[in-house]
C-alpha cells in the first residue's frame, strides 16, 4: 500500500524540513532492516504441515523448520464438530490430497522477516506464524471450505489467497490478517499474480480438476475457467480472458483452457502459461490478446496419456523465468523431469530427471531454477546457463510451493 505524503510561516518551514529529511531517514532505516535480515527459501511441505527454511542460493542447505499447524488440535475439534466442514475435510483428503491432508499449500514472509503467512487447504484458512516462537499471530478463515494459491504484492504488504470452493479471492493485510477486499472469479480459483507495479491482480480459475470427466468432449463439465484481472486498489474487475477462444483460433480445440501456473516476461508484455493435460506451455501476447506461440515438450515414454491418471489434471505444473527473461524453467510433473527452455527459440535443454516436480521458482541470486520434487521429498536446483542439475536437498513430505522470503540474520527454528 502507498505510504502517505508529508498557514503560518513556521508550519511551512516545518513541512520543508520534513520533506527534505524524510527520505534520508527512511533509507537509513531500510538499510538497517536489510542488514538484519537473511534471504531464504521457504518450502511448503503440504502433507506434513511444515515449512523448511533453506538457503536461497548455492547449496540450498537447510537452516531450520517451522510447524505451520501448531493449532491442529483446535482446528480438528472445530471440523469434527461441524458435519459440513468434516465432509469437505474428508473430500479434500480423498481427492486433491491423494489420500493425505493438505496443510501447507503456499507461503510468504512478511517484509520484516518476523512472520510467515501460510494458506492451509484442509483447514480452509490463512495463518500468520511467528517464526521466532512458532505461535499463530492471526488466522483468517476463507470463504467456503478450501484455501489455495497465494500471491504477495510487490511492496510485501498485501497477500491474495484463492478460496477455491467459493470462487473468491481474498486480499489481506499481511501484518494483521484484516481483509482489505475480495473479488469473484471463475470456478476454482488457483494461481494469483500481482503485476510488478502492484496495480493489478491476475487470477486463473482452473475449474473442476478432481473429476474423471477428462475427455475433450466432456470439457464443458469442468466449469467456468477464465483469467480475471482486477484493480488491486478497488478490487473491481478490469477484464476477463477466456483462453478457450484463443486456443480454438489456432486449431487447438481439444486442448484444455484451464490455465495453471503462469509467469510474465520482465516487461509483462507476454504471459507464459500451462494448461491441464498438456506437456508444454503457451505464449500469450497481452496487447493483442492472442496466443502467439505453442511449445510442446517431450513426453516421458513411461507416462500414460490417459488423462484420468494425471494428478489433479496437471500433466505439467510449475513454470518460472530467469531474471533477465532469457530462459524459462518448466516442471514436467507427470513426465518426471524439469527443463530449462530458451525463450527466444523455445528449444528445451537437458531433461533433468525429477520425481513429480510440482513447482518452479528462481533462486535468490537468479542463477538457478529451483523445483520441488513432491515425489521424492526434495528440492532441486538447475543452472539456468547450462540446464544441468547442481544440487538436491531433502525436505518434508510432499513439497509444493517454494517462495523467496526473509528471516532474521540469526534465526533458528522455534522450539517444538
N, C-alpha and C positions, 0 to 999 in steps of 0.2 A: 504494500500500500504506500502511496506517496507520502513523504514527510511534509507537514505544514510549513509555509514560508513565514519569515520574521520581517493640543495643537500648539502647541507650545514648543519653543526652541529647544528646551532640554530633552523633551521626548524625541524630537527629530535627531538630536545628537546621539542619544542612546540607541536609536534604531540604526544609525550609521555604524556605530561601534559594533553592535551585534552582527550586522551584515558582513562586516569586514573580518571579524574574528571567528565566527561560527565555523566556516569551512576548515580552518586550521585545527580547531578543537576536535571536530568530527574526524578529520583524517588521522589525528594522533590517536584517538580512541580506537578507530578502526584498525590501525596498525598494531596497537597493543592487543586487541582482541584476536587478530590473526596470529600474532606471535604465540599466543597462549593456546592455540588450537592445533590439532593434528588432523590432517585429511586421512580418511579411511574409506573402506568399502563396507557397507552393511549387506549381509546376505540373509535373506528371509528364508528360514527353514520351515516350510509350510506345515509339514506333518508333525513335527515335534514342538512347534511353538517357541522357537528360539531365534535369535539373531546372532550370527557370528560376525565379529568385527575383525577385519583383516587389513593388512597394509594396502594402500591404494595403488601401488605400483611395485615394480621389481618382483620379488619372490612371493608377494601376496601372503606373507607369513601371518599366522593367527595372532591377534592381540588380545582378544577376550570374547566373552559370550554373554548375552543378555536373555533372560527368561522374559518373553513378551506376553505370557499368560499367568502372571502372579496371582491374578484374581480368578483362576479357573474354577475353584470350588464354588464361589459366589455365582459365577455365570452359569455353571451347570445346574445349580439349585434353581435358578430362575427359569432355565429351559425346561427342567423336569417338572416344574410347577405349572407350565403352560402347554396344553396339548398341541396347540398350533405351532408354537415355537419348537416343540420336540419333534413334530413331524418334519418340519423344514430342516432341522439339525440333522436328522437321520437321512433325509433326502440328499443333503449336501454330501454326507459321508459316503453314501452308496451310489452317487452319480459322479459329479465332478471331482469328488475326493477320492475316487477309485478305491473305496473301502477304508479311507482314512479321514480324520477330521482335518479341516483347513484352518490353521491357527495363525499363520503369518503370510499374508499374500504380498503386501507391498510396504515400503517404509522409507521415511526421510528423517534426517536430523533437523533440529531447529538451528537457526543461524549461530546461536551462542554455543552450540555443541553440548548443551546440558540435557537434552531430551531427544528421544527418537519416537516418531509418530508412526503407528502401525495399523494397517487395515487387517481385520481378523474375520474372514468369511464365515466360519461356523458360528461365531458369536455375534455376527451382524453388527459390527461396531468398528470404531476407530478409537484407539487409545494413545495417550502420550505416556511414555515410560521415562522416569528419571534415570539416566544412565549411571549415576553415581550410587543411588540407593536401590534401584530396581523396582521402585514403587510406582503406582499409577498416579499421574498428575491429574488427568481428566479422561473422561470417557464420553464418546458421542455415539449413541445408537442410531444407525442409519435407518431410513425408511425401508419397510419390507423386512426381508429375512437373510440378506447376504450382502457383505461388503466385498469390493473387488479392487481393481487397479486404482492407483492414485497418481497425482502429479503435483508438484510444488511450483509456486510462482517464482519467477527469476529473482525476486528480492527475498525469497525464503519465508515470507510472512503468511502465505495462504496455502492451504492444501485442498485439492479437489479429490473427491472419492466417489466412485461409482457404486450406487445401491442397485445391484443387478436385478433383483426381483421387483423393484418399484419403478424401474425405468426413469431413474432420477440421479442427478449428480449433486452432491452437497459440496459447498465451498466453506471451509472452516478457517478461523483464525488459528494458526499453528501453535500459538503460545497458550491460548485459553480454551480452545475447542469450541468456541462460540460460532454458530452458523452465521455466515455473512450473506449467504444467498444460496439458491439452488435453481436447477433448471431441468426441464423434461427432455428426454432423449428417445431414441428408438428402443426396440426390445433388447433387453440385457446389455446395458452399457458396460463397456470394458475399458479400453485404453483411453487415457486423457493426456493431452499435451497443451501446455501453455506456449504461446508464441514468445519469442525471446524478448520482445518489448513489454510483455506482460499484459497486452491489451485484449487478447482473445484466448479462449479455451476451445480446443477441438476434442470432441468426444466421439468414439467409434462404438456403435451398437452392433453386437455380433449375432443377436437372435438366439434361438434355442440350439445349443451345441451338444446337449446331452440326450438327444433322441436318436433313434436309428433310422429316421426317415431322411437318409442321406443321399439317395439317388437324385440326379439332376431334375427329374420330372417331379420330385416331391419337394423341390427347393422352396416352394411357396409356403410350406408348413413351418418353415424356420422363423417366420415372423418378420417384423418391420426392421430392416437393417439399413442404417444410413449414418453418415457423419453429421453431427450437429456442431455448428460453430456459434459461440455466444460471446457477447461483450463481457469481458472479465471484471467490469465495474458494476454494470447494471444486471448482468446475468440474463439479458434478453437475447433471444435468438437473432443472429445476423443472417445465417443461411443454413441450408441443409444440402448435403451432397449425396446422391444416390449412385453408387458405383455400378448398379445393375445396368443403367442406361449406357454408361461408359464402356462396360465390358461388351454389351450387345453391339455397340457401334464398331468394335474391332473384331466381331465374329466369335467372341468367347461366351456364347450363350449358356454353355454347360458349366461355366465356372461360377463358384460361389461369390457373392458380393459382400460377404461378412468380413469387414476389414479388421484384421488382428493387429499385432504390433506395427508401428509405423515410425518413421523418422524424417524430419525435414532436412533439406540441404542447408548449409550455413546461411544462405541468403533467403531461405524459406520460399523460394520460387518453385521448388519441386518437393513432392511428398513421395517417399518410397514406402510401400506397404505390402503386407502379406494378407492372404485370404485363406479361409478354410479349405482344406483338402489339397492345396496346391503346393508343389515343391518348387518354389520360386517366389518372385515378387514383381511388383509393378512400379512404374514411374508415372506420377500424376503431375501435370503442369497446372499450377494453381491459377494462373492468369487466364489460360484458355479453357480451363475446366475439362481437360481431356487426359486420358491415359496415353502417354507418348511412347513408352517402351515396356516390353514384357521380357522378363528374364526367367527362363525355365532352368532350374538347377538339376544336377544328376539325381537319379533315383538310386537308392540302395537296393540291389537285387533281392536282399533278404526281407525287404519291407513290402507288405501286402498292399495292393492297390484297392483293396476292399475298404471303402470309406468308413464302414461301421467299426473297423479296427483302430481307427485313428483317435487318440485320446482327445476328448472334447473337440473333435473335428479339426484339430490343429496339426496338419502334417509338418509345416514349418512355423515356428513360433519364437520370434526374437530377432530383432534387426537393430543395428547401430551404425554410426558413421564416424570415421576418423575426424578429428577437429578441423583439418584442412579441407574436408569434403571430398577427398580423392578416392577413398575406399569405403566400402560397405562391409559389414560383417553380419553373416546370416547364421542363425541357429536352425539346423535341419533336424527338427525334433524327432520325428518318426523315422527319419533316414539315418539317424545316429552319426551325424557329423556336424561340424561347423566349418565355414569357409569365408575367406576374405575375397571380395569382388571389386575389381577395378570399376569405378563409377563411370568413367568415360567409355570404356569398351564393353563393360558388363561381362568381362571374362573372369571366371572364378579362378582362385588359386588352389593350392592343395586342399583336398577334403580331409580335414583333421578329425580322426575318429573321436566321437564323444557319445556318451550314453544318455539318450533322451535330453539333449540340451534344450532348456526351456526359456532362456532369456539371454540377451546380449547387451553389454554396455561397454563403456570406454574407461580405461584405467586413468588414474589421476594425472599421469604425465602425458596422456594422449597417445602413447606409443603402441598400446595393445588393446585388442578386443578381449573382454572378459565374459565368458559364458558360464551359466550354471548348468551342471550336469545332474539333472534330477534323478537319473537312473543310477548314478554312481556316487551320489552324495559328495560331490566335489565341485570346485570352480576351476576353470582352466583359462589361462591367458594365451592369446595367439597374437604374434607380432604382425602389425599392420603392414610393415615393409616387406616381410618375407612370406607371410601367410603360414608360418610354421608355429607349432606349439612351443611355448617357452617354459611353462610350469603348470602343475596342477596341485591344489591343496585340498585336503579333506575338510568338509563342513558337516552340518547336521542333516537331518532326514528330509529329503526332497526339497533341495534349494530351488527357489524360483526367482523372484526379483532380486537384482543386485544393484545397489544405488550408492553413489558417492555421497559422503557426508563428513561430519567432523565430530570429534570428541576432544576433551581437554588433553593437552600435550602429555600429561602424566596419568592419563586414565587407565584404570584396571577394572576388571569385571566386578560388578557388585556382589556382595556376599550372597550366598544361596539363601 
